[in-house]
Amino acid sequence: DTAVSQTPKYLVTQMGNDKSIKCEQNLGHDTMYWYKQDSKKFLKIMFSYNNKELIINETVPNRFSPKSPDKAHLNLHINSLELGDSAVYFCASSPLTGVNEKLFFGSGTQLSVL
Amino acid sequence: AQSVTQLDSQVPVFEEAPVELRCNYSSSVSVYLFWYVQYPNQGLQLLLKYLSGSTLVKGINGFEAEFNKSQTSFHLRKPSVHISDTAEYFCAVLNYGGSQGNLIFGKGTKLSVKP
């Protein structure tokens, strides 16, 4: 059983389109995250939700909107896709947010905007 | 602001050779340090972490890392690597008082183990 699963694994789309990436965790964790890994391999936090509430919102264009219907799901919706949005997006979860916790990552969604 | 520097983007080694992946950080406050590993087509997994206490930290798969405060380093080592260790390794830093969402990751080092 996959602990943190994200779909789709690959997403190829045209500029200007709207797309969503889904994430689900079956670990019973309270906190979920979205990270962006750019072409230079930098992994940066985008959003963090704790029990369906937004707790971290880094400097991300408002074209990106996370949605958490319940604490096991954190979906990422992107409007008006741009070339610079091409990256690998990782979902992650943790039981709580303390330093003794560890992040459990999904296997990533490679987004290519043409 | 914190930052993490992984000096080597790629490290090729032969099987059974020792390896060291370097990580340096900068921060104006005390930090926690982590190493994550990403196997091909998978998400990142925690390899080991330094929170406090002994500066030599042992992790999974025979890896260990040593926290050196004076040199602001947290290098990852393994005395004898296997083909299965081929992966990307990410060093990360977290300020005291920060939460997991505040982790700052380095750019990663790709370890390639050759037979």
Interface residues (C-beta under 8 A of the other chain):
Chain A: V4 T31 Y33 K40 K41 F42 L43 K44 I45 S48 I55 I56 F90 A92 S94 T97 G98 V99 N100 E101 K102 L103 F104 F105 G106 S107 G108
Chain B: Y32 Y36 N41 Q42 G43 L44 Q45 L46 K49 L51 E88 F90 L94 G98 S99 Q100 G101 N102 L103 F105 K107 G108
